[in-house]
Amino acid sequence: MINFYYWPTPNGWKVSIMLEECGLAYKTVPVNIGKGDQFDPAFLAISPNNRMPAIVDHDVDGAPVSVFESGAIMIYLAEKTGRFMPGGDPGRKEAMEWLFWQVGNLGPMAGQISHFVNYAQGEHDYSRTRYANEYNRCIGVLETRLNGRDYILDEYSIVDMICWPWILIAKPLGQPLDEFPNVKRWRQSIKERPAVQRGVDLGKELRRSAPPSDEERKILFNQSAKSVGPSASG
């Protein structure tokens, strides 16, 4: 059994999709970021960056294995199951390139523009424009990669799973996909997969239905090293 520490966000969907695609047995452990569950010492012992997703794999020989950071989790699960990642080069090399592209480019840029769209409307025009442009640029990179391809690699893989959630929410982030026909086609084809649908629906009852309260905003934003240091549990 895998304990899946999760909150329904694009970052969480990456791993929930992978768990569903692999048919792995898992138990969802909600980590309510609005209540500050991510700063609980027990969770920080699993995910020292106080972010979801994280897993603890009990289906191993010896002590349970904990893994944090979505890219690392995806690689771990792919290697555990022998699925959704090429086993040799050049396929594995390309998988690593695009996996790190997502965690270093597409995900952070989409996450930052999401912040300004959802939580800082009308504030910091320069910052919002910068991240919107970078998000647009990243989608352009993906558009070129998908020219003549069904998937980012030769076959459906963890790279598609890790990139797709940030493209799923393009329209709410103010980025229509009309200028990106390859990405639009790819987005729809992934969306039609039953395991993807189950992964996105996981915990949908937990999704935010209203803006965060002032107290929640204090927990969600403007955290510093004190939030995760030794004094955080004292």
C-alpha positions in Angstrom: 0.0 0.0 0.0 1.2 3.5 -0.8 0.2 6.4 1.4 -0.4 9.4 -1.0 -0.2 12.8 0.7 -2.3 14.9 -1.5 -4.3 18.1 -2.1 -6.3 18.5 -5.3 -4.0 20.8 -7.4 -2.2 20.3 -10.7 0.9 19.2 -8.7 -1.2 16.5 -7.0 -2.9 15.4 -10.2 0.4 14.4 -11.8 0.9 11.6 -9.2 -2.8 10.6 -8.8 -2.9 10.0 -12.5 0.3 7.9 -12.4 -1.1 5.9 -9.5 -4.3 5.3 -11.4 -2.5 4.5 -14.7 -0.4 1.9 -12.9 -3.3 0.4 -10.9 -1.3 0.7 -7.7 -3.1 0.3 -4.3 -2.9 3.6 -2.5 -4.5 5.4 0.4 -5.1 9.1 0.1 -4.0 11.2 3.0 -5.4 14.8 2.5 -3.0 17.6 3.6 -5.2 20.7 4.0 -2.9 23.6 2.9 -5.5 26.1 4.0 -5.3 24.9 7.6 -1.5 24.5 7.6 -1.3 20.7 7.7 1.8 21.0 5.4 3.8 22.4 8.4 3.0 19.5 10.7 6.3 18.0 11.9 5.1 14.5 10.9 4.5 15.7 7.3 7.8 17.7 7.2 9.6 14.5 8.0 8.2 13.1 4.7 8.3 16.3 2.6 10.8 18.8 4.0 9.8 21.3 1.4 6.3 21.3 2.9 4.7 20.7 -0.4 2.4 18.1 -1.9 2.5 15.6 -3.4 4.5 13.1 -1.3 4.3 9.3 -0.9 5.3 6.6 1.6 5.6 3.2 0.0 4.9 0.4 2.4 5.0 -2.3 -0.4 8.7 -2.7 -0.1 11.2 -5.0 1.6 12.4 -3.4 4.8 11.4 0.0 6.1 8.8 2.1 4.2 10.2 4.4 1.5 9.2 8.1 1.5 9.5 10.2 -1.7 8.8 13.9 -2.1 8.7 16.2 -5.2 6.5 15.2 -8.1 9.3 14.5 -10.6 11.1 12.2 -8.1 7.8 10.4 -7.3 7.1 9.9 -11.0 10.5 8.3 -11.6 10.2 6.2 -8.5 6.8 4.8 -9.5 7.9 4.3 -13.1 10.9 2.3 -11.9 8.9 0.4 -9.3 6.4 -0.8 -11.9 8.5 -0.8 -15.0 5.9 1.3 -16.8 5.6 4.6 -18.6 9.3 5.4 -18.9 11.8 4.2 -21.6 14.3 1.7 -20.2 17.3 2.7 -22.3 18.8 5.6 -24.2 18.0 7.7 -26.1 14.4 7.3 -24.7 15.4 7.6 -21.1 17.6 10.5 -21.8 14.7 12.3 -23.5 12.4 11.4 -20.7 14.7 13.0 -18.2 15.1 16.2 -20.4 11.4 16.7 -20.6 10.7 15.8 -17.0 13.2 18.4 -15.8 11.8 20.9 -18.3 8.5 20.5 -16.7 9.7 20.9 -13.1 12.0 23.8 -14.0 9.9 25.6 -16.6 6.3 24.7 -17.4 5.2 24.0 -13.8 6.8 27.0 -12.1 5.7 29.4 -14.7 2.1 28.1 -14.7 2.1 28.1 -10.9 3.2 31.7 -10.7 0.7 33.0 -13.2 -2.0 31.0 -11.4 -1.1 32.9 -8.2 -1.7 36.2 -9.9 -4.8 35.1 -11.6 -6.4 33.5 -8.6 -5.0 35.3 -5.6 -3.5 38.7 -6.6 -5.9 40.1 -9.2 -5.0 43.6 -10.2 -1.7 43.5 -8.4 1.8 43.5 -9.7 1.1 44.0 -13.4 4.7 43.5 -14.4 4.9 40.2 -12.5 1.7 38.9 -14.0 2.7 39.8 -17.5 6.1 38.2 -17.1 4.7 34.9 -15.9 1.9 34.9 -18.5 4.5 35.4 -21.2 6.7 32.7 -19.9 3.8 30.3 -19.6 2.9 31.2 -23.2 6.5 30.5 -24.3 6.5 27.1 -22.6 3.4 26.1 -24.4 5.1 27.2 -27.6 8.0 24.8 -26.8 5.5 22.0 -26.2 3.7 22.9 -29.5 6.9 22.4 -31.4 7.7 19.2 -29.7 4.3 17.7 -30.4 4.5 18.5 -34.1 3.9 15.1 -35.8 3.8 13.3 -32.4 0.9 11.9 -30.4 2.9 12.2 -27.2 5.9 14.1 -25.9 8.0 10.9 -26.2 7.4 8.1 -28.7 4.8 6.6 -26.4 2.6 7.8 -23.6 4.7 8.3 -20.5 5.3 10.0 -17.2 6.3 13.1 -19.2 2.8 13.5 -20.6 1.3 12.9 -17.1 3.5 15.5 -15.4 3.0 18.2 -18.1 -0.7 17.7 -18.8 -2.2 19.1 -15.6 -0.7 22.5 -16.2 -2.1 22.5 -19.8 -5.5 21.3 -18.6 -6.0 24.7 -16.7 -4.7 26.9 -19.6 -8.0 28.6 -20.2 -8.6 29.6 -16.6 -5.1 31.0 -16.6 -6.1 33.3 -19.5 -4.2 31.3 -22.1 -6.5 29.9 -24.9 -5.0 27.1 -26.9 -6.2 28.2 -30.3 -2.8 29.2 -31.4 -1.4 25.8 -30.3 -3.3 23.1 -32.3 -0.8 20.3 -31.5 -1.1 21.1 -27.7 -4.9 21.4 -28.0 -5.1 18.0 -29.7 -2.7 16.4 -27.2 -4.6 17.9 -24.2 -7.9 16.4 -25.4 -6.4 13.0 -26.1 -4.9 12.7 -22.6 -8.1 14.0 -21.0 -10.1 11.1 -22.5 -8.1 8.5 -20.7 -10.2 6.9 -17.9 -7.2 6.8 -15.5 -6.6 10.5 -16.1 -10.2 11.3 -15.3 -10.1 9.3 -12.1 -6.8 11.0 -11.1 -8.3 14.5 -11.6 -11.5 13.6 -9.8 -9.6 12.4 -6.8 -10.6 14.5 -3.8 -12.7 16.9 -5.9 -14.9 17.5 -2.9 -11.9 19.2 -1.2 -11.4 21.8 -4.0 -11.7 25.4 -3.0 -15.1 26.9 -3.8 -14.4 30.4 -2.5 -11.4 32.7 -2.2 -9.2 32.0 0.9 -10.0 33.8 4.1 -7.5 36.3 5.6 -6.3 33.6 8.0 -5.9 31.1 5.2 -3.9 33.6 3.2 -1.5 34.0 6.1 -0.9 30.3 6.0 -0.7 29.9 2.2 1.5 32.9 1.4 4.5 34.8 2.6 6.1 31.9 4.5 9.8 32.0 5.3 12.5 29.6 6.6 10.9 29.9 10.0 7.9 27.9 8.7 10.0 24.8 8.1 13.0 25.2 10.4 13.5 23.6 13.8 11.3 26.3 15.5 8.3 25.4 13.3 7.4 22.5 15.6 8.3 24.3 18.8 
